[in-house]
Amino acid sequence: IHCPLPEINDVGLYGAIRQRSNGEERGFNLIAGGGLSTKPLLGKHLNAFVPMDQVVPVSIAILEIFRDRGYRDSRKRARLKFLIDDMGADAFREALVDHLGYDLDPAAEAEINPHAFRDHLGIQEQKEPGLYTLGFTTTSGRITPEDLFVVSDIASQFGSGELSNSCMQNILVHDIPEN
């Protein structure tokens, strides 16, 4: 349910803590309607705090709204991201509240900026002192075999030989020494 880049998920829940009169309450702020492909869209912030015990009912309600109102005429548009983009975040939130039968509290203040673009492109310092990760962009997560061999050679020559993908489907080369 959680990705470091929640705004690219169909349904994104990122951890949040809100202050209550009796202490802190842990839960999630809600984003919905993002997705990658040839038409990437960022998820829409629905200004909703979801308590931990409501994650499953809220997620099911979102899926049921998509089931009932989603596009069926075109396979390319049969995605939650298109429904929410066309409806708008406020209208989708209203539909969600109507479907749930209760209102959702406003989102809790977040320590991160949920609108900021965060991906591991370029040279990024790792947690391990003196090691770096090199991030390469791809087009919608696609890469030719020839380009993958080039990246693999870079990983073997300069790093540990390990490759991975970021949440944005870009390629990461790990454990490159500072020198």
C-alpha beads as a LAMMPS data file, in Angstrom:
LAMMPS data file: protein, C-alpha beads

179 atoms
178 bonds

1 atom types
1 bond types

-500.0 500.0 xlo xhi
-500.0 500.0 ylo yhi
-500.0 500.0 zlo zhi

Masses

1 110.0

Atoms # bond

1 1 1 0.000 0.000 0.000
2 1 1 2.877 2.359 0.647
3 1 1 5.533 3.428 -1.792
4 1 1 8.198 6.079 -1.198
5 1 1 6.521 7.889 -4.071
6 1 1 2.886 7.572 -3.116
7 1 1 1.705 9.972 -5.765
8 1 1 2.357 7.428 -8.537
9 1 1 0.101 4.741 -7.095
10 1 1 -3.505 4.101 -8.038
11 1 1 -4.155 4.306 -4.294
12 1 1 -1.409 5.721 -2.117
13 1 1 -1.397 5.848 1.649
14 1 1 1.539 7.516 3.320
15 1 1 2.129 7.426 7.028
16 1 1 0.997 10.427 9.040
17 1 1 0.594 11.241 12.720
18 1 1 -2.039 13.643 13.948
19 1 1 -2.428 15.169 17.365
20 1 1 -5.573 14.311 19.303
21 1 1 -6.690 15.509 22.720
22 1 1 -5.692 12.120 24.153
23 1 1 -2.331 11.911 22.343
24 1 1 -1.052 10.982 18.918
25 1 1 -2.970 8.948 16.374
26 1 1 -1.136 7.092 13.642
27 1 1 -2.744 6.626 10.271
28 1 1 -2.349 7.602 6.646
29 1 1 -2.993 10.515 4.334
30 1 1 -4.744 9.467 1.138
31 1 1 -3.700 9.972 -2.472
32 1 1 -5.459 8.286 -5.370
33 1 1 -5.416 8.220 -9.129
34 1 1 -1.743 8.238 -10.001
35 1 1 -0.059 5.889 -12.368
36 1 1 2.701 5.378 -14.884
37 1 1 2.576 4.297 -18.530
38 1 1 2.713 6.404 -21.650
39 1 1 0.446 8.961 -19.913
40 1 1 1.802 9.241 -16.361
41 1 1 -0.367 11.115 -13.886
42 1 1 0.400 12.140 -10.346
43 1 1 -2.093 10.987 -7.760
44 1 1 -4.546 13.513 -6.402
45 1 1 -4.380 14.431 -2.735
46 1 1 -7.847 13.798 -1.358
47 1 1 -7.288 15.761 1.873
48 1 1 -8.253 12.750 3.921
49 1 1 -6.734 11.155 7.008
50 1 1 -7.386 7.416 7.169
51 1 1 -7.022 5.826 10.620
52 1 1 -5.219 2.493 10.610
53 1 1 -8.429 0.535 11.243
54 1 1 -10.112 2.171 8.227
55 1 1 -7.468 1.408 5.568
56 1 1 -9.223 -1.686 4.227
57 1 1 -12.766 -0.215 4.138
58 1 1 -11.526 2.990 2.462
59 1 1 -9.486 1.025 -0.094
60 1 1 -12.455 -1.218 -0.871
61 1 1 -14.714 1.832 -1.264
62 1 1 -12.277 3.360 -3.768
63 1 1 -12.224 0.116 -5.743
64 1 1 -16.022 -0.118 -5.685
65 1 1 -16.360 3.443 -6.980
66 1 1 -13.988 2.566 -9.789
67 1 1 -15.930 -0.641 -10.458
68 1 1 -19.205 1.279 -10.676
69 1 1 -18.048 4.444 -12.460
70 1 1 -14.798 3.489 -14.213
71 1 1 -14.366 3.482 -17.957
72 1 1 -15.227 0.273 -19.748
73 1 1 -15.385 1.520 -23.351
74 1 1 -11.604 1.696 -23.813
75 1 1 -9.067 -0.649 -22.305
76 1 1 -6.480 2.153 -22.448
77 1 1 -8.651 4.352 -20.215
78 1 1 -9.832 1.622 -17.844
79 1 1 -7.702 3.014 -15.025
80 1 1 -8.539 4.743 -11.771
81 1 1 -6.158 7.575 -12.674
82 1 1 -8.339 8.618 -15.632
83 1 1 -11.571 8.509 -13.627
84 1 1 -10.147 10.691 -10.851
85 1 1 -8.452 13.032 -13.327
86 1 1 -11.772 13.580 -15.110
87 1 1 -13.887 13.832 -11.932
88 1 1 -11.421 15.961 -10.003
89 1 1 -10.121 15.294 -6.504
90 1 1 -12.949 17.109 -4.694
91 1 1 -15.714 15.283 -6.566
92 1 1 -13.990 11.938 -6.076
93 1 1 -13.590 12.643 -2.351
94 1 1 -17.330 13.456 -2.151
95 1 1 -18.148 10.189 -3.930
96 1 1 -15.884 8.335 -1.510
97 1 1 -17.540 9.917 1.540
98 1 1 -21.002 9.128 0.112
99 1 1 -19.973 5.541 -0.523
100 1 1 -18.473 5.110 2.946
101 1 1 -21.433 6.724 4.691
102 1 1 -19.191 8.845 6.914
103 1 1 -16.876 11.810 6.456
104 1 1 -13.113 11.543 6.449
105 1 1 -11.102 13.948 8.580
106 1 1 -8.756 16.335 6.772
107 1 1 -5.255 15.057 6.065
108 1 1 -2.713 15.360 8.851
109 1 1 0.226 17.688 8.380
110 1 1 3.040 15.774 6.756
111 1 1 6.739 16.173 7.377
112 1 1 7.428 15.552 3.685
113 1 1 6.117 17.606 0.819
114 1 1 3.803 15.136 -0.912
115 1 1 3.853 17.254 -4.094
116 1 1 7.642 17.181 -4.445
117 1 1 9.065 15.034 -7.205
118 1 1 11.363 12.509 -5.624
119 1 1 13.272 10.009 -7.654
120 1 1 16.781 8.698 -7.561
121 1 1 18.120 10.281 -10.750
122 1 1 21.713 11.357 -11.037
123 1 1 24.223 10.773 -8.255
124 1 1 22.761 10.176 -4.793
125 1 1 24.618 9.561 -1.546
126 1 1 23.822 6.207 0.091
127 1 1 23.465 5.559 3.828
128 1 1 26.790 3.750 3.764
129 1 1 29.615 6.316 4.030
130 1 1 31.550 6.866 0.812
131 1 1 29.067 4.999 -1.432
132 1 1 26.746 6.444 -4.042
133 1 1 23.865 5.366 -6.269
134 1 1 23.652 6.415 -9.898
135 1 1 20.140 6.752 -11.324
136 1 1 19.313 6.521 -15.032
137 1 1 15.970 7.574 -16.466
138 1 1 13.925 5.323 -18.724
139 1 1 10.888 5.973 -20.884
140 1 1 7.902 4.465 -19.091
141 1 1 10.156 1.811 -17.588
142 1 1 11.283 0.572 -20.985
143 1 1 14.910 -0.052 -21.881
144 1 1 16.517 -1.784 -24.853
145 1 1 18.708 -4.827 -24.262
146 1 1 21.681 -2.875 -25.623
147 1 1 21.155 -0.034 -23.139
148 1 1 20.691 -2.503 -20.285
149 1 1 24.049 -4.103 -21.166
150 1 1 25.684 -0.651 -21.033
151 1 1 24.179 0.055 -17.599
152 1 1 25.166 -3.432 -16.442
153 1 1 28.751 -2.808 -17.571
154 1 1 28.787 0.475 -15.607
155 1 1 27.468 -1.360 -12.534
156 1 1 30.143 -4.051 -12.833
157 1 1 33.001 -1.658 -13.578
158 1 1 32.254 1.096 -11.068
159 1 1 29.877 -0.391 -8.472
160 1 1 28.918 -3.667 -6.845
161 1 1 27.276 -4.939 -10.012
162 1 1 23.800 -4.557 -8.484
163 1 1 20.944 -2.892 -10.369
164 1 1 17.440 -2.106 -9.202
165 1 1 14.406 -0.094 -10.261
166 1 1 13.021 2.986 -8.579
167 1 1 9.288 3.518 -8.008
168 1 1 9.316 5.609 -11.193
169 1 1 10.705 2.607 -13.117
170 1 1 14.140 4.145 -13.562
171 1 1 17.340 2.115 -13.228
172 1 1 19.660 2.433 -10.239
173 1 1 23.328 1.358 -10.028
174 1 1 24.364 0.799 -6.425
175 1 1 27.501 0.919 -4.290
176 1 1 29.672 3.217 -6.370
177 1 1 32.669 4.380 -4.293
178 1 1 33.187 8.113 -3.959
179 1 1 36.494 8.028 -5.850

Bonds

1 1 1 2
2 1 2 3
3 1 3 4
4 1 4 5
5 1 5 6
6 1 6 7
7 1 7 8
8 1 8 9
9 1 9 10
10 1 10 11
11 1 11 12
12 1 12 13
13 1 13 14
14 1 14 15
15 1 15 16
16 1 16 17
17 1 17 18
18 1 18 19
19 1 19 20
20 1 20 21
21 1 21 22
22 1 22 23
23 1 23 24
24 1 24 25
25 1 25 26
26 1 26 27
27 1 27 28
28 1 28 29
29 1 29 30
30 1 30 31
31 1 31 32
32 1 32 33
33 1 33 34
34 1 34 35
35 1 35 36
36 1 36 37
37 1 37 38
38 1 38 39
39 1 39 40
40 1 40 41
41 1 41 42
42 1 42 43
43 1 43 44
44 1 44 45
45 1 45 46
46 1 46 47
47 1 47 48
48 1 48 49
49 1 49 50
50 1 50 51
51 1 51 52
52 1 52 53
53 1 53 54
54 1 54 55
55 1 55 56
56 1 56 57
57 1 57 58
58 1 58 59
59 1 59 60
60 1 60 61
61 1 61 62
62 1 62 63
63 1 63 64
64 1 64 65
65 1 65 66
66 1 66 67
67 1 67 68
68 1 68 69
69 1 69 70
70 1 70 71
71 1 71 72
72 1 72 73
73 1 73 74
74 1 74 75
75 1 75 76
76 1 76 77
77 1 77 78
78 1 78 79
79 1 79 80
80 1 80 81
81 1 81 82
82 1 82 83
83 1 83 84
84 1 84 85
85 1 85 86
86 1 86 87
87 1 87 88
88 1 88 89
89 1 89 90
90 1 90 91
91 1 91 92
92 1 92 93
93 1 93 94
94 1 94 95
95 1 95 96
96 1 96 97
97 1 97 98
98 1 98 99
99 1 99 100
100 1 100 101
101 1 101 102
102 1 102 103
103 1 103 104
104 1 104 105
105 1 105 106
106 1 106 107
107 1 107 108
108 1 108 109
109 1 109 110
110 1 110 111
111 1 111 112
112 1 112 113
113 1 113 114
114 1 114 115
115 1 115 116
116 1 116 117
117 1 117 118
118 1 118 119
119 1 119 120
120 1 120 121
121 1 121 122
122 1 122 123
123 1 123 124
124 1 124 125
125 1 125 126
126 1 126 127
127 1 127 128
128 1 128 129
129 1 129 130
130 1 130 131
131 1 131 132
132 1 132 133
133 1 133 134
134 1 134 135
135 1 135 136
136 1 136 137
137 1 137 138
138 1 138 139
139 1 139 140
140 1 140 141
141 1 141 142
142 1 142 143
143 1 143 144
144 1 144 145
145 1 145 146
146 1 146 147
147 1 147 148
148 1 148 149
149 1 149 150
150 1 150 151
151 1 151 152
152 1 152 153
153 1 153 154
154 1 154 155
155 1 155 156
156 1 156 157
157 1 157 158
158 1 158 159
159 1 159 160
160 1 160 161
161 1 161 162
162 1 162 163
163 1 163 164
164 1 164 165
165 1 165 166
166 1 166 167
167 1 167 168
168 1 168 169
169 1 169 170
170 1 170 171
171 1 171 172
172 1 172 173
173 1 173 174
174 1 174 175
175 1 175 176
176 1 176 177
177 1 177 178
178 1 178 179
